[in-house]
């Protein structure tokens, strides 16, 4: 894949021009700033960034000819209201020149993802997609779920729409091809087959239950299946089952029959018929009064690998074609594009997008609005799903908006809260202490904004919930004050919910008062007598308390917020506790890397034995110098 950020392809002009003046929107100041830049621009492709008085990016755009494109912004009478508002806030610009317009399009997507400007259409759900990785750096390749950068050696299959889609496919691969899913270290230390072999989901290569050549054949079959050749695999399994039955090897025939049934089941559970399509992504857009939803189907090898709904942000007053084009470029910034992208419309910049995606993929990528056949049916199904998903979201938003209005009335807020932060702590007898924050708003839970806080201050006593909450709130609001003192980012909460009663509420209010934060409402939620759910008390500053009827929708909503915070805190605590269980004392010794740690463990048997070893014994360990032996000994015997 080409490097779209290399300095020999893009030249970022360091002379970003700034007009001094008020931070308040001023169309004349904005036009003046743009005119200063305009006089220096070439008639070359490139990307421009509009910035406000503080230097924050307002908008990222690309151009075939920078001078012509940026010149449009000074013609105020022709600007849409949305763009005029942006120009009024613009005080400087940064220009990046490129060799071609397709390079500019790729760079534009990168910068939008990096800066997330308020005047660009944004792909709201930018969480990385899961893939299936078939590792090829081991004699017995491993199949596993993968997210993130694709650095490991092997074949990547995806993207899948969700972790659930990957899990179902992995289960199918285990049943069909008996490939191992364990880590290399687990594999190397087995002396007998694990449970997966007993339930016929692994061929147990770790203990030589299968020859290397036979395992390689299973891997080849798995690649054929993931590559869309499931019919070929089905035929092969059928032939092997017949041969085994004729040879009266009924045990093998039964195993092959079960694998064949698993394959048939998978083929029968495809939600859509994509046979013959090959590798393709299908996108359709739905619009309801400026709120837009995009439905995506992922087809690989003629198999449906799931579908997902997306709801881009900042789509008001933006044409549908522009929204879909911007979405596609941001989507394929992270995901490798397939050979075919099916759309429900012809985009004005389809040729340019094709060229950019082809350059990114380093092979031909085609954008197409199908006119006949199975492809038309796929796009029609995506369109129906897009409309239904958008209708559901709008209905949920309406319900959520009503609930937030009632929350505002209950807690006497000035307006329905746009951002609710809920805090909880988790620990066991003061160990592995973790604080947690979850965020909710008009669109539901904002999981990308969740945060966990490892309690690490020495003065925070083990198990002291009040001190834990103090540390969490101090760290949270100190960072807010540092990063957004003007409160313009939307990251400041409109309401804090604390899992606790009067004591927790008083501790939180004291922390906020000390930090000078006096305008953030705080409410504590405590369970009623005998900790009965449904009899919660809501505690507000000044000693006010309230309860809600057992069937109140607002009560259910607040309980759901509290329970989500509790779930997240417990999960963070369990992860920290699990990590502590597997921690090795040798990890803390300076200069001890994986290879030397492995050598010490192989020589002494356990980390405990290394800790207790005499200096002379450490010096005799393979790969350990006299200086390193002294360092290890001194680390564990600091007191002499």
C-alpha positions in Angstrom: 0.0 0.0 0.0 1.3 3.4 -0.9 2.3 5.8 1.9 0.0 8.8 1.6 1.8 10.7 4.3 5.4 10.6 2.9 7.1 14.0 2.6 8.0 13.4 -1.1 4.4 13.3 -2.1 2.8 16.1 0.0 4.3 19.5 0.7 2.7 21.3 3.6 3.2 25.0 3.3 4.4 26.4 6.6 3.1 29.9 5.9 -0.3 29.6 7.5 -1.7 33.1 7.3 -3.5 34.6 10.3 -5.7 37.7 10.7 -5.7 39.1 14.2 -9.0 40.0 15.7 -11.9 38.9 17.9 -12.8 35.3 18.4 -16.4 36.1 17.7 -17.7 35.2 14.2 -16.9 37.9 11.7 -17.5 37.3 8.0 -15.3 40.2 7.0 -12.4 39.0 9.1 -12.9 35.5 7.7 -12.9 36.7 4.1 -9.8 38.8 4.8 -7.9 35.7 6.1 -8.9 33.7 3.1 -7.8 36.5 0.7 -4.4 36.7 2.3 -3.9 33.0 1.5 -5.6 33.1 -1.9 -2.9 35.4 -3.4 -0.2 32.8 -2.8 -2.1 29.6 -3.9 -1.0 27.6 -7.0 -3.3 26.1 -9.6 -2.3 22.6 -8.3 -4.2 19.8 -6.5 -4.1 19.9 -2.7 -5.8 20.0 0.7 -6.7 23.1 2.7 -7.6 23.4 6.4 -9.7 26.3 7.7 -8.8 27.2 11.3 -10.3 29.5 13.9 -8.6 32.1 16.1 -7.3 29.4 18.5 -5.9 27.3 15.6 -8.5 24.6 15.9 -9.5 23.0 12.5 -12.9 24.0 11.3 -12.9 22.2 8.0 -10.7 20.1 5.7 -11.3 20.3 2.0 -9.6 19.0 -1.2 -9.2 20.7 -4.5 -8.2 19.9 -8.1 -6.9 23.5 -8.3 -6.4 25.1 -4.9 -6.6 28.7 -6.1 -9.9 28.2 -7.8 -11.5 26.2 -5.0 -10.4 28.4 -2.1 -11.5 31.5 -4.2 -15.1 30.4 -4.0 -15.1 31.1 -0.2 -14.6 34.9 -0.7 -17.8 35.1 -2.8 -20.0 35.5 0.2 -23.3 36.0 -1.5 -23.0 32.6 -3.2 -22.2 30.6 0.0 -24.7 28.4 1.7 -25.6 29.4 5.3 -23.5 26.6 6.8 -20.4 27.5 4.8 -20.9 31.2 5.6 -20.9 30.4 9.3 -17.6 28.6 8.8 -16.0 31.5 6.9 -17.1 33.8 9.7 -15.1 31.8 12.2 -12.0 31.3 9.9 -8.9 33.2 10.9 -6.1 31.2 9.3 -5.5 28.4 6.7 -2.9 25.7 6.2 -2.3 24.4 2.7 -0.9 21.0 1.6 -0.1 20.5 -2.1 -0.2 17.1 -3.7 0.7 15.6 -7.1 -2.8 14.5 -8.1 -6.4 15.1 -7.1 -6.8 11.5 -6.0 -3.8 11.9 -3.6 -5.6 15.0 -2.3 -8.8 13.0 -1.7 -6.8 10.4 0.3 -5.1 13.0 2.4 -8.4 14.8 3.0 -9.8 11.6 4.6 -6.7 11.2 6.8 -6.9 14.7 8.1 -10.6 14.6 8.7 -10.1 11.4 10.8 -7.2 13.1 12.7 -8.9 16.5 13.4 -12.6 15.6 13.3 -13.6 19.2 12.2 -17.1 20.5 13.1 -17.9 21.4 9.4 -17.0 18.1 7.8 -19.3 15.1 7.5 -17.8 12.7 10.1 -18.0 8.9 10.3 -19.2 8.7 13.8 -18.5 5.0 14.5 -14.8 4.9 13.7 -14.0 1.8 15.9 -11.7 -0.5 14.0 -13.4 -3.5 12.4 -12.6 -7.1 13.3 -10.9 -9.4 10.9 -10.0 -13.1 11.0 -6.3 -13.7 10.9 -4.8 -17.0 9.7 -1.3 -16.8 11.1 1.5 -18.1 8.9 4.5 -17.7 11.2 4.3 -21.1 12.8 4.5 -24.7 11.5 0.9 -25.2 12.6 -0.9 -21.9 11.6 -3.3 -20.5 14.2 -6.7 -18.9 13.4 -7.8 -16.0 15.5 -9.8 -12.8 15.8 -7.8 -9.6 15.0 -8.3 -5.8 15.4 -6.0 -3.0 14.7 -2.8 -2.7 12.6 -2.1 -5.7 10.4 1.5 -6.4 11.3 1.5 -10.2 12.0 2.5 -12.5 9.1 -0.6 -14.3 7.7 -3.8 -14.0 5.7 -6.4 -11.4 6.8 -10.1 -12.0 6.0 -12.5 -9.2 6.6 -13.8 -6.8 7.5 -16.6 -8.3 9.6 -19.5 -6.2 10.7 -19.2 -7.1 14.3 -17.3 -9.2 16.8 -20.3 -11.5 16.8 -19.9 -12.2 13.1 -16.3 -13.0 13.6 -17.1 -15.3 16.5 -19.7 -17.2 14.5 -17.3 -17.7 11.6 -14.4 -18.8 14.0 -16.7 -21.3 15.5 -17.5 -22.6 12.1 -13.8 -22.8 11.2 -13.1 -24.8 14.3 -15.9 -27.3 13.6 -15.1 -27.6 9.9 -11.3 -27.5 9.8 -10.2 -28.3 13.4 -7.6 -25.5 13.4 -5.9 -24.4 16.6 -6.8 -21.1 18.2 -4.4 -21.2 21.1 -1.4 -19.0 21.6 2.1 -20.2 20.7 3.2 -20.4 24.3 0.1 -22.4 25.3 0.7 -24.7 22.2 4.4 -25.2 23.2 3.6 -26.3 26.8 0.9 -28.8 26.2 1.4 -32.4 27.2 -2.1 -33.6 26.4 -5.0 -32.4 24.3 -7.1 -29.5 25.6 -10.9 -29.3 25.9 -11.3 -28.1 22.3 -9.9 -31.4 21.0 -12.3 -33.3 23.2 -15.3 -31.4 21.8 -14.0 -31.9 18.2 -13.0 -28.3 17.6 -9.3 -28.8 17.3 -7.1 -31.5 15.7 -4.5 -31.2 18.6 -1.3 -30.6 16.6 0.3 -29.6 19.9 0.6 -33.2 21.0 1.1 -34.7 17.5 -2.5 -36.0 17.0 -2.3 -34.9 13.4 0.6 -34.9 10.9 2.0 -31.6 9.7 1.0 -32.4 6.1 -2.6 -33.3 7.1 -2.8 -30.0 9.1 -1.5 -28.1 6.1 -4.3 -29.6 4.1 -6.9 -28.4 6.7 -5.4 -24.9 6.4 -5.7 -25.0 2.7 -9.3 -26.0 3.0 -9.9 -23.2 5.4 -8.4 -20.7 3.0 -10.6 -22.0 0.2 -13.7 -21.6 2.5 -12.8 -18.0 3.5 -12.0 -17.3 -0.1 -15.5 -18.1 -1.2 -15.0 -21.7 -2.4 -17.3 -23.3 0.1 -18.9 -25.5 -2.6 -15.5 -26.9 -3.5 -14.9 -27.7 0.2 -18.3 -29.2 0.5 -17.7 -31.5 -2.5 -14.3 -32.6 -1.1 -15.8 -33.4 2.4 -18.6 -35.4 0.7 -16.1 -37.5 -1.3 -13.9 -38.1 1.8 -17.0 -39.2 3.8 -18.0 -41.7 1.0 -14.5 -43.1 0.9 -14.4 -43.6 4.7 -17.8 -45.2 4.7 -16.8 -47.7 1.9 -13.7 -48.5 3.9 -15.9 -49.1 6.9 -14.0 -46.4 8.9 -17.2 -45.3 10.5 -15.5 -43.1 13.1 -13.8 -41.0 10.4 -17.0 -41.0 8.4 -19.0 -39.6 11.4 -16.4 -36.8 11.9 -16.6 -35.9 8.2 -20.4 -36.0 8.3 -20.5 -33.6 11.3 -18.1 -31.2 9.5 -20.3 -31.4 6.4 -23.4 -30.6 8.4 -21.6 -27.6 9.9 -20.8 -26.3 6.5 -24.3 -26.9 5.2 -25.7 -25.1 8.3 -23.5 -22.0 7.6 -24.5 -21.9 4.0 -28.2 -22.0 5.0 -27.9 -19.2 7.6 -26.7 -16.6 5.1 -29.1 -13.7 5.6 -28.6 -12.6 1.9 -27.9 -14.4 -1.3 -24.5 -13.1 -2.4 -23.3 -16.2 -4.4 -21.4 -15.2 -7.4 -20.8 -11.6 -6.2 -17.2 -12.3 -5.0 -15.7 -9.6 -2.8 -17.9 -6.5 -2.5 -19.2 -3.9 -0.1 -22.8 -2.6 -0.6 -23.8 0.8 0.6 -27.2 2.6 0.6 -28.2 5.9 2.2 -31.5 7.0 3.7 -32.4 10.6 4.6 -35.1 11.9 7.0 -35.2 15.7 7.2 -31.4 16.0 7.1 -30.7 13.0 9.4 -28.9 10.4 7.4 -28.2 6.7 7.8 -26.0 4.5 5.7 -26.4 0.7 5.6 -23.4 -1.4 4.7 -23.2 -5.1 3.7 -19.9 -6.9 3.7 -19.6 -9.6 1.1 -16.4 -11.7 0.8 -16.1 -14.7 -1.4 -19.8 -14.7 -2.0 -20.5 -15.0 1.7 -22.3 -12.4 3.9 -19.9 -11.3 6.6 -22.5 -9.1 8.3 -24.0 -5.7 8.0 -23.8 -2.5 10.0 -25.7 0.8 10.2 -23.8 4.1 10.3 -25.1 7.6 11.2 -22.6 10.2 10.1 -22.4 13.5 12.1 -22.7 17.0 10.7 -25.0 16.1 7.8 -27.5 19.0 8.2 -27.6 21.1 5.0 -25.2 18.8 3.3 -26.3 17.1 0.0 -26.7 13.3 0.1 -24.1 12.6 -2.5 -21.5 14.7 -0.6 -22.3 12.8 2.6 -22.0 9.4 1.0 -18.7 10.4 -0.8 -17.2 11.7 2.4 -18.3 8.6 4.3 -16.7 6.2 1.8 -13.3 7.9 1.9 -13.3 7.9 5.7 -14.5 4.3 5.9 -11.8 3.1 3.6 -9.2 5.0 5.5 -9.1 2.1 7.9 -10.6 -0.8 5.9 -9.0 -2.2 2.7 -11.4 -1.7 -0.2 -12.7 -4.7 -2.1 -12.6 -5.0 -5.9 -16.3 -3.9 -6.1 -18.3 -1.3 -4.2 -22.0 -1.3 -5.0 -23.9 1.9 -4.3 -27.6 2.9 -4.5 -26.7 6.0 -6.7 -24.1 7.3 -9.1 -21.8 9.8 -7.3 -20.6 12.9 -9.1 -17.0 12.2 -8.1 -17.2 8.4 -8.7 -14.3 8.4 -11.1 -12.1 10.4 -8.6 -13.1 8.1 -5.7 -12.4 5.0 -7.8 -8.9 6.4 -8.7 -8.2 7.2 -5.0 -9.3 3.8 -3.8 -7.4 2.0 -6.6 -4.3 3.9 -5.5 -4.8 2.9 -1.9 -5.5 -0.7 -2.6 -2.8 -1.0 -5.3 -5.3 -2.8 -7.6 -8.4 -1.9 -9.5 -11.5 -0.9 -7.4 -14.8 -0.3 -9.1 -17.7 1.9 -7.9 -21.0 0.7 -9.5 -24.7 1.3 -9.3 -26.1 -2.0 -10.6 -28.9 -2.1 -13.1 -29.9 -5.7 -13.2 -29.4 -9.1 -11.6 -28.5 -10.2 -8.1 -26.5 -7.0 -7.5 -29.7 -4.9 -7.8 -31.4 -7.1 -5.3 -28.5 -6.6 -2.8 -28.6 -2.8 -3.2 -32.4 -2.8 -2.8 -32.1 -4.9 0.4 -29.4 -2.5 1.7 -31.8 0.4 1.0 -34.6 -1.2 2.9 -32.3 -1.8 5.8 -31.0 1.8 5.7 -34.6 3.2 5.9 -35.6 0.8 8.7 -32.5 1.5 10.7 -32.9 5.2 10.4 -36.6 5.0 11.4 -35.6 3.0 14.5 -32.9 5.5 15.4 -35.2 8.5 15.0 -37.8 6.7 17.2 -35.2 6.0 19.8 -33.9 9.5 19.7 -37.4 10.9 20.2 -37.9 8.6 23.3 -34.4 9.5 24.6 -35.1 13.2 24.1 -38.3 12.9 26.1 -36.5 11.0 28.9 -33.8 13.6 29.1 -36.4 16.4 29.3 -38.0 14.6 32.3 -34.5 14.1 33.9 -34.1 17.9 33.5 -37.4 18.4 35.3 -36.6 15.9 38.0 -33.2 17.4 38.9 -34.2 21.0 38.1 -31.7 21.5 35.3 -31.9 24.5 33.0 -32.1 22.3 29.9 -32.1 18.6 28.9 -28.6 17.3 29.5 -26.5 16.7 26.3 -23.8 14.8 28.2 -24.4 12.8 31.4 -21.3 11.3 33.1 -21.8 8.5 35.6 -19.1 7.4 38.0 -18.5 4.2 40.0 -15.6 2.4 41.7 -14.7 -1.2 42.0 -12.3 -3.2 44.2 -12.1 -6.3 46.4 -10.9 -5.6 49.9 -9.0 -2.6 48.6 -7.1 -4.4 46.0 -6.9 -3.6 42.2 -8.9 -0.4 42.8 -10.4 1.1 39.6 -12.7 4.1 39.0 -14.9 4.2 36.0 -16.8 6.8 34.0 -19.4 6.2 31.4 -21.1 8.8 29.2 -24.6 9.0 27.8 -26.5 11.6 25.8 -29.4 12.1 23.3 -28.1 9.3 21.1 -27.6 6.8 24.0 -24.4 5.5 25.4 -21.2 7.0 24.0 -18.9 4.1 24.5 -16.0 5.8 22.8 -16.0 8.4 25.6 -15.9 5.8 28.5 -12.8 6.1 30.7 -11.3 4.0 33.5 -9.0 5.4 36.2 -6.4 3.2 37.9 -6.3 4.4 41.5 -2.6 5.1 42.0 -2.1 8.0 44.5 -0.2 6.8 47.7 -2.6 8.9 49.9 -5.7 7.0 48.6 -6.2 4.4 51.3 -7.1 0.9 50.2 -10.9 0.5 50.0 -11.7 4.1 50.8 -14.5 4.8 48.4 -14.6 8.5 49.2 -10.9 8.9 48.5 -11.2 6.9 45.3 -14.0 9.1 44.1 -12.0 12.2 45.0 -9.0 11.0 43.0 -11.1 10.2 40.0 -12.9 13.5 40.0 -9.8 15.5 40.6 -8.0 13.9 37.7 -11.0 14.1 35.4 -11.7 17.8 36.0 -8.1 18.9 36.1 -7.7 17.5 32.6 -10.9 19.2 31.5 -9.7 22.6 32.9 -6.4 22.1 31.1 -7.6 21.0 27.7 -10.9 22.9 27.4 -11.0 25.9 29.8 -13.5 27.7 27.6 -15.9 24.7 27.5 -16.3 24.7 23.8 -15.5 21.1 23.0 -18.7 19.6 24.3 -16.7 17.4 26.7 -17.9 19.1 29.8 -20.8 17.3 31.5 -24.2 18.7 31.9 -25.0 16.3 34.8 -22.9 14.0 37.1 -24.5 10.9 38.4 -22.7 9.2 41.3 -23.3 5.7 42.5 -23.7 6.3 46.2 -25.7 8.2 48.8 -25.2 11.4 50.9 -21.6 10.6 51.8 -20.5 10.1 48.2 -22.4 13.1 47.1 -20.8 15.3 49.7 -17.3 14.1 48.8 -17.9 14.9 45.1 -19.3 18.3 45.8 -16.3 19.1 48.0 -13.9 18.1 45.2 -15.7 20.3 42.6 -15.9 23.2 45.0 -12.2 23.0 45.6 -11.5 23.0 41.9 -13.8 26.0 41.3 -16.3 24.0 39.4 -19.7 25.2 40.7 -22.0 24.9 37.8 -22.1 21.2 37.1 -25.1 19.5 38.7 -24.4 16.4 40.8 -26.9 13.7 41.8 -26.2 10.6 43.9 -28.1 7.4 43.4 -28.5 5.0 46.3 -30.6 1.9 46.6 -33.4 1.9 49.1 -34.0 -0.4 52.1 -32.4 -3.8 51.7 -30.8 -2.5 48.5 -33.9 -3.1 46.6 -33.8 -2.0 42.9 -36.8 0.2 42.2 -36.7 1.9 45.5 -33.7 4.1 44.7 -33.2 7.5 46.4 -31.9 10.4 44.4 -29.7 12.7 46.5 -29.1 16.3 45.5 -27.0 19.0 47.0 -28.6 20.8 49.9 -30.1 17.6 51.4 -32.9 17.3 48.9 -34.1 13.7 48.1 -36.6 12.2 45.8 -38.0 8.9 44.7 -39.8 7.8 41.5 -42.7 5.4 41.0 -41.7 1.8 40.4 -43.1 1.9 36.8 -41.5 5.3 35.9 -39.6 5.3 32.5 -37.2 7.9 34.0 -36.4 5.5 36.9 -35.7 2.7 34.4 -33.5 5.1 32.4 -31.5 6.2 35.4 -31.2 2.6 36.6 -29.8 1.6 33.2 -27.2 4.4 33.4 -26.2 3.3 36.9 -26.0 -0.3 35.9 -23.9 0.4 32.9 -21.4 2.3 35.0 -21.3 -0.6 37.4 -20.8 -3.1 34.6 -18.0 -1.1 33.1 -16.3 -0.6 36.5 -16.5 -4.3 37.3 -15.1 -5.2 33.9 -12.1 -2.8 34.4 -11.5 -4.2 37.8 -11.6 -7.8 36.6 -9.2 -7.0 33.8 -6.8 -5.4 36.2 -7.1 -8.3 38.6 -6.5 -10.9 35.8 -3.4 -9.0 34.8 -2.1 -9.0 38.3 -2.6 -12.7 38.5 -0.5 -13.3 35.5 2.2 -10.7 36.4 5.7 -12.0 36.7 8.1 -10.5 39.3 10.8 -10.6 36.6 8.9 -8.0 34.6 9.9 -5.3 37.1 13.7 -6.1 36.9 15.5 -3.4 34.8 17.2 -4.9 31.8 15.3 -8.2 31.7 13.8 -8.7 28.3 11.6 -11.6 27.1 14.6 -13.8 26.0 16.5 -13.5 29.3 13.3 -13.9 31.3 12.6 -17.1 29.4 16.2 -18.4 30.0 16.0 -17.7 33.8 12.6 -19.5 34.1 13.9 -22.4 32.1 17.0 -22.6 34.4 15.3 -22.1 37.8 11.8 -23.3 37.0 9.8 -20.5 38.6 10.1 -16.7 39.3 10.0 -17.5 43.0 13.1 -19.6 42.6 14.9 -16.8 40.7 14.0 -14.4 43.5 15.4 -16.7 46.2 18.6 -17.6 44.2 22.0 -16.7 45.5 24.2 -14.4 43.5 26.5 -17.4 42.6 23.5 -19.4 41.3 22.4 -16.4 39.1 25.8 -16.1 37.6 25.7 -19.7 36.5 22.4 -19.2 34.6 22.8 -19.3 30.8 22.9 -15.8 29.1 23.3 -13.9 32.4 26.4 -11.9 32.9 28.0 -11.1 36.2 26.7 -7.5 36.1 23.1 -8.7 35.2 23.3 -11.3 38.0 24.2 -8.6 40.4 21.4 -6.4 39.2 18.8 -9.2 39.6 20.1 -10.1 43.0 20.1 -6.5 44.2 16.6 -6.0 42.9 15.2 -8.8 45.0 17.5 -8.1 48.0 17.4 -4.4 48.2 17.8 -4.5 52.0 21.0 -6.6 51.8 
